[in-house]
């Protein structure tokens, strides 16, 4: 998506993905400042995995800074929301 749709050319992948990066960082260098901040969006029941406590999103209801991601409970909508 980043290269095909958005035109970025300098794109790399983390070996094992961001979740493996988070586990490795926590196991091997817990005092090291992570390069990834906030919550990582995942495509399963977890919806998001918190990597750091940084609140980078904005609640769509009250506009407060947040890192919470959820699905709308309305069965007709069911969109992902930052709230």
JOSULSUL-V854508 format. One record per backbone hydrogen bond with DSSP energy under -0.5 kcal/mol. NH is the residue of the N-H (numbers start at 0). CO is the residue of the C=O. If there is no record, write none. Layout:
# JOSULSUL-V854508
[[NH:CO] [NH:CO]]
This chain:
# JOSULSUL-V854508
[[4:0] [5:0] [7:1] [10:8] [16:13] [19:15] [20:16] [21:17] [22:18] [23:19] [24:20] [25:21] [26:22] [27:23] [28:24] [31:28] [39:48] [40:38] [41:46] [43:41] [46:43] [47:45] [48:39] [49:47] [50:37] [51:37] [55:53] [56:65] [58:63] [59:81] [62:58] [65:56] [69:80] [71:78] [74:72] [76:73] [77:73] [80:69] [82:67] [82:80]]
